[in-house]
Structures are given as C-alpha cells and as structure tokens.
Amino acid sequence: MNNGWAKRSIDDICVFRGGGTPSKKKASYWKGDIPWVSPKDMKSDIISDSIDHITTDAIEQSTTNLIPADSILVVVRSGILARTIPVGITGRDVTINQDIKALCPNGSVDAWFLFYFLKSRLGEMLALASRGATVHRIMADQIRQMDILVPPLPEQRRIVGILDAAFDGIATAKANAEKNLQNARALFESHLNAVFTDAWKQGELVTLSDLASGITDGDHLPPPKSPTGIPFITIGNIVKDTRTIDFSDTFKVPRDYFDGVKPIKKPKKGDVLFTVTGSFGIPVLVNDNREFCFQRHIGLIRPKAETNSAWLYYLLMSPQVFKQANDRATGTAQKTVSLKVLRTFDVPKLPLDEQTPAVAKLNALSAETKRLESIYQRKLAALDELKKSLLHQAFSGQL
C-alpha cells in the first residue's frame, strides 16, 4: 500500500440515496424542470439532463430524492446489467428512479476519483449481479462493502487529472477511428447505390420473381427441437452488420423433420436469404451447401441460371430495394414484408455478362471495406483495453 493510502469501504466515504417514481396519475408532477433520471438516461459520463422532468411537489410527495451535483449514479436494476453497469456523475441536482442508487461522497473523497474507481471495478460489480428472466439487479449492500484505497485529496486530484487528460486523448482517437469506420462503410454504400442507380436506368424493369426460380419463406409452425440434428435458423441468428448467419447459437431439429422439408425451403449454395419480419431487409448470400432450415420470418430467393447469385445479393442490399420493402411493409408491432410483396419488387434485369464485372468491383470494394473495418475495430478494442489498463494502474498506486 502506498504511504498515506487508507483502505476504506465505499460505505465509509459515501452516503447512499435511493430514488422513486412520482405518481403517473398526477400529470402536474411531470411538468417541472428537475431531471428525473432512469436507466435509459445513463448514456454518458456526466448526467445533467433526462427525458423526463418533475416538480418540487413531486419530490415532496414521493420516495424520490433530490441528488446533489457531483454524486455518482449507478444503475442497480435493469436488463442492461447482463452486459454492463452504467455509471455516471451528476452535473447538476437531479432526481432518480428506484432502479438507480446515488453515491454522495463525503469530504474525504473526490467525486471524480470515486467515479473512476467504480469504472475500474465494472467487471467485479457485474459478477455480483443476480440474473432474472429479463431484469438483473445488484444489491446496494454489495457496493457498500467494496473496498477502496483512498489517498489524500491532493493525490486523488492528481490522479484524476492524469486520467482526464489520458481519457480525452483516447476519446479523440476513438472518435477518429469511428469516423474512419463510418467513412469506409459509406464509401461502399455510395458505390452500391451508384451501381444500381445505373442498373435501374439501363436494365429492363421486371419483378423479383422474374429473376428467381423460386421465392418462399421458412416453416410457419414451431418445429420439433432436438439436442442434435440440423440447425434451425431464426431471425435472431442473422447478423445485421455482417449480413451473415451466426450458427453458434441455433437450436436443432431432427434429421427426419429436415428430410421432410420441401426442396425449395432447403437453402443451398447460391441462394439468397432475406429477412421479412421485424428487422426486415437484410440479405444473406448462402456461400456453401451446409444443411440448415429456417423460420417464416426469413425469405429465400433462388436465382435463375441467368442471374448471378452475388448480383442478386447486392441488388437486395441496394437502397432502391430497401425503400420498396420499407414502403410496403405492413403491421404495427412487427413490420412484415409479405411474400406477395417480395415477389413483386421492381428490379432491373441485366444480361449476365454485365452483372459479372459489376459483381467483381463490388466484391473487391466489399473486401477492402471489411479489411478497413477489421483494422478500425481492432484499434477501438485496443483503446478500450488502454482505458482499463490506466484505471488499474490508477487504483493500484502506479500512476
């Protein structure tokens, strides 16, 4: 332990305060200017505003409390605790709901020092969370009992200053990497749009059915499950960003069930899948003859011989096709593109010898985009690891 650093519990250096929800039946309570913070507002380090606001009367007539500026807010009950624990510091006086705890530092600890300490212990806190079906929680007493090494206030502020400067630099580097990542994706999307803008001008306008030997969707009934067998793909297995299938978390169906599926509903190499319900409009090119079947929320388009599979895939990725899907999707809770609509999409028909060079260029640009994405994603991951390393050093007396 460094000289002058005292081992304390979080409970020794903070006052814990809870929150509550004023009556929703009193509309007047919700017409004030005092931020009422809930987990959905915990998206930045500094919490100075919220979606909902309440009045002083609402505070007096409910279990919520006025939390002073420079208090630490920790989400203790939410589905998000399955992945992370949001932590923020109040930039002004606020109120909170019952899913958040406020840690109000006493005079022995700098608020930002405590904030950074809790950030450094997110993994430990996450391990304490109890798991529910949809909502997870961490008990306030579990946070209270955490130990912290507390140096004198001048040393705390020196450490905070080092972390502030370092994290500002990291934030700038991350912003640049994220901008470069967006630019790489935008370049591909711009070229894709240009290719199909020209195709719509030059090609014969037909329906999607004219390019396909068959268009169908998956099983409409819940299939039998089996511990082993053939993967059954749901829309949750379609990875939107990469337009691929995640086979790592699928359930299985028995071989005899799969054998009874109609041939057109058994994907094969060269087919293109297309999500039609919920997150509709995501195409996936089937690149091999791996056996699997799929649910009705996914469509399957089997191209004719004169339609290049990759051309069809890129066509279904184009903004021109997505606009038709978006404009013609029906439903309220879950938008759906019906098979009838899918089959009647207006699309350009080009000779195969014109499809092939366009596909070659799109493939090359797609590969370069993925290469750049990989570089920038690795850089972002390295910057996150650097933050963790700096926090570890700070609270083990190495800064």
C-alpha positions as CSV (number, residue, x, y, z in Angstrom):
1,M,0.0,0.0,0.0
2,N,1.3,3.5,-0.9
3,N,2.1,5.8,2.0
4,G,-0.9,7.8,3.1
5,W,-3.4,5.5,1.2
6,A,-6.1,4.2,3.6
7,K,-8.2,1.1,3.0
8,R,-11.8,2.1,3.3
9,S,-15.2,0.7,2.3
10,I,-17.4,2.6,-0.1
11,D,-19.9,2.9,2.7
12,D,-17.3,4.8,4.8
13,I,-16.9,7.5,2.1
14,C,-20.4,8.0,0.7
15,V,-24.0,8.5,1.7
16,F,-26.2,6.1,-0.3
17,R,-29.5,7.5,-1.6
18,G,-32.3,5.9,-3.5
19,G,-35.0,7.1,-5.8
20,G,-38.6,6.5,-6.7
21,T,-41.3,7.3,-9.2
22,P,-43.9,10.0,-8.5
23,S,-47.5,9.1,-9.3
24,K,-48.1,8.9,-13.0
25,K,-51.7,9.8,-12.3
26,K,-50.7,13.3,-11.3
27,A,-49.9,14.9,-14.6
28,S,-48.8,18.1,-12.8
29,Y,-45.9,16.2,-11.2
30,W,-44.3,15.7,-14.7
31,K,-44.4,19.3,-15.8
32,G,-41.4,20.5,-13.9
33,D,-37.7,21.3,-14.8
34,I,-35.9,18.9,-12.4
35,P,-34.3,16.0,-14.3
36,W,-35.8,12.6,-13.3
37,V,-33.1,10.1,-14.3
38,S,-33.8,6.5,-15.1
39,P,-31.5,3.8,-16.7
40,K,-32.4,5.0,-20.2
41,D,-30.7,8.3,-19.4
42,M,-27.4,6.8,-18.3
43,K,-25.6,7.0,-21.6
44,S,-22.8,9.4,-20.8
45,D,-20.3,10.1,-18.0
46,I,-21.9,13.3,-17.0
47,I,-25.6,13.3,-16.3
48,S,-27.1,16.8,-16.5
49,D,-30.5,16.1,-18.1
50,S,-33.0,13.4,-18.7
51,I,-36.0,12.5,-20.9
52,D,-38.5,13.1,-18.0
53,H,-38.7,16.0,-15.6
54,I,-40.6,16.6,-12.4
55,T,-41.6,19.3,-10.0
56,T,-40.6,20.0,-6.4
57,D,-44.1,18.9,-5.4
58,A,-43.4,15.5,-7.0
59,I,-40.3,15.1,-4.8
60,E,-42.1,16.0,-1.7
61,Q,-45.0,13.6,-2.4
62,S,-42.9,10.6,-3.5
63,T,-40.0,8.4,-2.5
64,T,-37.6,10.1,-4.9
65,N,-34.9,12.4,-3.6
66,L,-33.0,15.4,-4.8
67,I,-29.5,14.2,-5.6
68,P,-26.8,16.9,-5.5
69,A,-24.3,17.6,-8.2
70,D,-21.1,15.6,-8.1
71,S,-22.9,12.5,-6.9
72,I,-22.2,9.1,-8.6
73,L,-25.2,7.3,-10.1
74,V,-25.1,3.5,-10.5
75,V,-27.8,1.5,-12.3
76,V,-28.7,-1.4,-9.9
77,R,-31.7,-2.9,-11.6
78,S,-32.1,-3.3,-15.4
79,G,-31.8,-5.8,-18.2
80,I,-28.6,-4.0,-19.3
81,L,-26.8,-5.5,-16.2
82,A,-26.4,-8.6,-18.3
83,R,-23.7,-6.7,-20.2
84,T,-22.5,-3.7,-18.3
85,I,-23.3,-1.5,-15.3
86,P,-23.9,2.2,-16.3
87,V,-22.2,4.6,-14.0
88,G,-22.4,8.4,-14.3
89,I,-21.7,11.6,-12.3
90,T,-24.3,14.3,-11.8
91,G,-23.5,17.6,-13.5
92,R,-26.4,19.3,-11.5
93,D,-29.0,18.5,-9.0
94,V,-31.3,15.7,-10.2
95,T,-33.8,13.1,-9.1
96,I,-33.6,9.4,-9.8
97,N,-36.0,6.4,-10.1
98,Q,-35.8,3.3,-8.0
99,D,-33.5,1.4,-10.4
100,I,-30.6,3.7,-9.6
101,K,-28.6,4.3,-6.5
102,A,-26.8,7.6,-5.8
103,L,-23.4,7.6,-4.0
104,C,-22.9,11.1,-2.5
105,P,-19.3,11.4,-1.5
106,N,-18.4,12.9,1.9
107,G,-15.4,15.3,2.2
108,S,-12.8,12.6,2.2
109,V,-13.1,11.6,-1.4
110,D,-13.1,13.5,-4.7
111,A,-16.3,12.7,-6.7
112,W,-14.3,12.0,-9.9
113,F,-11.9,9.8,-8.1
114,L,-14.8,7.7,-6.9
115,F,-16.3,7.7,-10.3
116,Y,-13.1,6.4,-11.9
117,F,-12.8,3.9,-9.2
118,L,-16.2,2.4,-9.9
119,K,-15.4,2.4,-13.6
120,S,-12.3,0.4,-12.8
121,R,-14.4,-2.2,-11.0
122,L,-17.2,-2.8,-13.5
123,G,-16.2,-6.4,-14.1
124,E,-16.2,-7.1,-10.4
125,M,-19.6,-5.4,-10.0
126,L,-21.0,-7.2,-13.0
127,A,-20.1,-10.5,-11.4
128,L,-22.2,-9.6,-8.3
129,A,-25.4,-9.0,-10.4
130,S,-28.1,-11.6,-9.9
131,R,-29.8,-12.7,-13.1
132,G,-33.5,-12.7,-13.7
133,A,-35.5,-13.7,-16.7
134,T,-35.5,-10.2,-18.2
135,V,-34.2,-7.9,-15.4
136,H,-31.0,-8.2,-13.4
137,R,-30.0,-6.5,-10.2
138,I,-27.1,-5.7,-8.0
139,M,-27.7,-5.0,-4.3
140,A,-26.7,-1.7,-2.8
141,D,-25.0,-3.5,0.1
142,Q,-22.7,-5.3,-2.3
143,I,-21.5,-1.9,-3.5
144,R,-21.3,-0.5,0.1
145,Q,-19.0,-3.3,1.1
146,M,-16.5,-2.9,-1.7
147,D,-13.0,-1.8,-0.5
148,I,-11.2,1.2,-2.0
149,L,-7.7,2.5,-1.3
150,V,-8.1,6.3,-0.6
151,P,-5.1,8.5,-0.9
152,P,-5.0,12.1,0.4
153,L,-7.2,14.5,-1.5
154,P,-4.3,16.2,-3.4
155,E,-3.2,12.8,-4.6
156,Q,-6.7,11.9,-5.6
157,R,-6.9,15.1,-7.7
158,R,-3.5,14.5,-9.3
159,I,-4.7,11.0,-10.4
160,V,-8.0,12.4,-11.7
161,G,-6.1,15.0,-13.7
162,I,-3.9,12.3,-15.3
163,L,-6.9,10.2,-16.1
164,D,-8.9,13.1,-17.5
165,A,-6.0,14.0,-19.9
166,A,-5.5,10.4,-20.9
167,F,-9.1,9.7,-21.5
168,D,-9.6,12.9,-23.5
169,G,-6.8,11.7,-25.8
170,I,-8.4,8.2,-26.0
171,A,-11.8,9.8,-26.8
172,T,-10.3,11.8,-29.6
173,A,-8.6,8.7,-31.0
174,K,-11.8,6.7,-30.7
175,A,-13.8,9.4,-32.5
176,N,-11.3,9.4,-35.3
177,A,-11.3,5.6,-35.6
178,E,-15.1,5.5,-35.6
179,K,-15.3,8.3,-38.2
180,N,-12.9,6.3,-40.4
181,L,-15.0,3.2,-39.9
182,Q,-18.1,5.1,-40.9
183,N,-16.3,6.5,-44.0
184,A,-15.2,3.1,-45.1
185,R,-18.8,1.8,-44.9
186,A,-20.1,5.0,-46.6
187,L,-17.7,4.5,-49.5
188,F,-19.1,1.0,-50.2
189,E,-22.7,2.1,-49.8
190,S,-22.1,5.0,-52.1
191,H,-20.7,2.7,-54.8
192,L,-23.5,0.2,-54.3
193,N,-26.1,3.0,-54.8
194,A,-24.3,4.2,-57.9
195,V,-24.2,0.7,-59.4
196,F,-27.9,0.1,-59.0
197,T,-28.9,3.6,-59.9
198,D,-27.3,2.9,-63.3
199,A,-28.8,-0.6,-63.4
200,W,-32.3,0.9,-63.0
201,K,-31.6,3.2,-65.9
202,Q,-30.1,0.7,-68.2
203,G,-31.9,-2.6,-67.4
204,E,-35.3,-3.9,-68.2
205,L,-37.7,-3.3,-65.4
206,V,-39.1,-6.7,-64.1
207,T,-40.3,-8.2,-60.9
208,L,-38.1,-10.1,-58.5
209,S,-39.9,-13.2,-59.4
210,D,-38.6,-12.9,-63.0
211,L,-35.0,-13.3,-61.7
212,A,-35.8,-16.3,-59.5
213,S,-36.7,-19.9,-59.9
214,G,-38.5,-19.8,-56.6
215,I,-39.3,-17.4,-53.7
216,T,-40.5,-18.8,-50.4
217,D,-40.2,-18.5,-46.7
218,G,-39.5,-20.9,-43.8
219,D,-41.7,-23.1,-41.7
220,H,-44.8,-21.4,-40.3
221,L,-45.2,-23.9,-37.5
222,P,-42.9,-24.4,-34.4
223,P,-40.5,-27.2,-35.4
224,P,-39.6,-30.1,-33.1
225,K,-36.4,-29.4,-31.2
226,S,-33.6,-31.9,-30.8
227,P,-30.3,-31.9,-28.8
228,T,-28.5,-32.9,-32.1
229,G,-29.5,-32.7,-35.7
230,I,-29.9,-29.9,-38.3
231,P,-29.5,-26.2,-37.4
232,F,-32.8,-24.2,-37.5
233,I,-32.2,-20.5,-38.2
234,T,-34.3,-17.7,-36.7
235,I,-34.1,-14.1,-37.5
236,G,-32.0,-13.7,-34.3
237,N,-29.3,-15.7,-36.0
238,I,-29.0,-13.2,-38.8
239,V,-26.1,-10.7,-38.0
240,K,-27.2,-7.4,-39.4
241,D,-23.8,-5.7,-39.6
242,T,-22.1,-8.5,-41.5
243,R,-25.1,-10.0,-43.3
244,T,-24.1,-13.5,-42.2
245,I,-25.6,-16.3,-40.2
246,D,-24.4,-17.0,-36.7
247,F,-24.6,-20.8,-36.3
248,S,-23.1,-20.7,-32.8
249,D,-26.5,-20.3,-31.0
250,T,-29.1,-22.1,-33.0
251,F,-31.4,-24.9,-31.9
252,K,-31.5,-28.2,-33.8
253,V,-34.3,-30.1,-35.5
254,P,-34.3,-33.9,-36.1
255,R,-33.0,-35.3,-39.3
256,D,-36.4,-36.8,-40.3
257,Y,-38.0,-33.3,-39.9
258,F,-35.4,-31.8,-42.2
259,D,-35.7,-34.5,-44.7
260,G,-39.5,-33.8,-44.9
261,V,-38.9,-30.1,-45.7
262,K,-39.7,-29.1,-49.3
263,P,-36.6,-28.8,-51.5
264,I,-37.3,-25.1,-52.2
265,K,-37.2,-24.4,-48.4
266,K,-33.8,-26.1,-48.0
267,P,-31.1,-23.4,-48.6
268,K,-28.3,-24.3,-51.0
269,K,-25.2,-22.6,-52.3
270,G,-26.2,-19.5,-54.3
271,D,-29.5,-18.9,-52.7
272,V,-30.1,-15.5,-51.0
273,L,-32.0,-15.2,-47.7
274,F,-33.9,-12.0,-47.0
275,T,-35.3,-11.1,-43.6
276,V,-39.0,-10.2,-43.9
277,T,-40.3,-9.6,-40.4
278,G,-39.1,-7.2,-37.7
279,S,-35.5,-6.4,-38.8
280,F,-36.6,-6.8,-42.4
281,G,-34.5,-6.1,-45.5
282,I,-31.2,-7.9,-44.5
283,P,-29.9,-10.1,-47.4
284,V,-27.6,-13.1,-46.7
285,L,-25.8,-14.9,-49.5
286,V,-25.6,-18.7,-48.9
287,N,-21.9,-19.5,-49.7
288,D,-21.9,-23.2,-49.2
289,N,-24.1,-26.3,-49.1
290,R,-24.3,-26.6,-45.3
291,E,-27.6,-28.1,-44.2
292,F,-30.0,-25.9,-42.3
293,C,-33.6,-24.8,-42.3
294,F,-35.2,-21.6,-41.2
295,Q,-38.3,-19.9,-39.8
296,R,-41.0,-18.0,-41.7
297,H,-39.5,-14.6,-40.7
298,I,-36.9,-15.2,-43.4
299,G,-37.5,-15.4,-47.1
300,L,-35.5,-17.4,-49.6
301,I,-34.8,-16.3,-53.2
302,R,-33.3,-19.0,-55.5
303,P,-31.8,-17.2,-58.6
304,K,-32.3,-18.4,-62.2
305,A,-29.3,-19.6,-64.1
306,E,-29.0,-16.2,-65.9
307,T,-29.0,-14.3,-62.5
308,N,-25.6,-14.1,-60.8
309,S,-26.1,-15.0,-57.1
310,A,-23.8,-12.3,-55.9
311,W,-25.6,-9.8,-58.2
312,L,-28.9,-10.8,-56.6
313,Y,-27.4,-10.4,-53.1
314,Y,-26.1,-6.9,-53.8
315,L,-29.4,-6.0,-55.6
316,L,-31.3,-7.0,-52.4
317,M,-28.8,-4.9,-50.4
318,S,-29.4,-1.8,-52.5
319,P,-31.2,1.2,-51.1
320,Q,-33.6,1.0,-54.1
321,V,-34.9,-2.4,-52.9
322,F,-34.8,-1.5,-49.2
323,K,-37.0,1.5,-49.9
324,Q,-39.6,-0.8,-51.6
325,A,-39.5,-3.1,-48.6
326,N,-39.9,-0.2,-46.1
327,D,-42.7,1.5,-48.1
328,R,-44.7,-1.7,-48.5
329,A,-44.1,-3.5,-45.1
330,T,-47.3,-3.9,-43.1
331,G,-48.1,-4.3,-39.4
332,T,-47.6,-2.1,-36.3
333,A,-45.8,-4.0,-33.6
334,Q,-43.7,-6.0,-36.1
335,K,-43.4,-4.8,-39.7
336,T,-43.6,-7.6,-42.3
337,V,-42.8,-7.8,-46.0
338,S,-45.2,-10.4,-47.3
339,L,-44.1,-13.0,-49.9
340,K,-46.5,-11.4,-52.3
341,V,-44.8,-8.0,-51.9
342,L,-41.3,-9.6,-52.0
343,R,-42.1,-11.3,-55.3
344,T,-43.4,-8.1,-56.9
345,F,-40.4,-5.9,-56.1
346,D,-39.5,-3.8,-59.1
347,V,-35.9,-4.7,-60.1
348,P,-33.7,-4.2,-63.1
349,K,-32.8,-7.2,-65.3
350,L,-29.3,-7.1,-66.9
351,P,-27.5,-9.6,-69.1
352,L,-25.2,-12.0,-67.2
353,D,-22.1,-10.6,-68.9
354,E,-23.0,-7.1,-67.4
355,Q,-23.7,-8.5,-64.0
356,T,-20.3,-10.2,-63.7
357,P,-18.0,-7.2,-63.9
358,A,-20.2,-5.2,-61.5
359,V,-20.1,-8.0,-59.0
360,A,-16.3,-8.2,-59.3
361,K,-16.0,-4.5,-58.4
362,L,-18.5,-4.8,-55.6
363,N,-16.7,-7.8,-54.2
364,A,-13.3,-6.0,-54.3
365,L,-14.7,-2.9,-52.6
366,S,-16.6,-5.1,-50.0
367,A,-13.3,-7.0,-49.2
368,E,-11.4,-3.7,-48.8
369,T,-14.2,-2.3,-46.6
370,K,-14.1,-5.4,-44.4
371,R,-10.3,-5.1,-44.2
372,L,-10.5,-1.5,-43.0
373,E,-13.3,-2.3,-40.6
374,S,-11.1,-5.0,-39.1
375,I,-8.3,-2.5,-38.6
376,Y,-10.5,0.1,-37.0
377,Q,-12.3,-2.4,-34.8
378,R,-9.0,-3.7,-33.5
379,K,-7.9,-0.1,-32.8
380,L,-11.2,0.6,-30.9
381,A,-10.7,-2.6,-28.9
382,A,-7.1,-1.6,-28.1
383,L,-8.2,1.8,-26.9
384,D,-10.8,0.2,-24.6
385,E,-8.0,-2.0,-23.2
386,L,-5.8,1.0,-22.7
387,K,-8.5,2.6,-20.6
388,K,-8.8,-0.5,-18.5
389,S,-5.1,-0.6,-18.0
390,L,-4.9,3.1,-16.9
391,L,-7.7,2.6,-14.4
392,H,-6.0,-0.4,-13.0
393,Q,-2.7,1.5,-12.6
394,A,-4.5,4.4,-11.1
395,F,-6.1,2.4,-8.3
396,S,-3.1,0.3,-7.6
397,G,-0.9,3.3,-6.9
398,Q,1.1,3.0,-10.2
399,L,0.3,6.4,-11.7
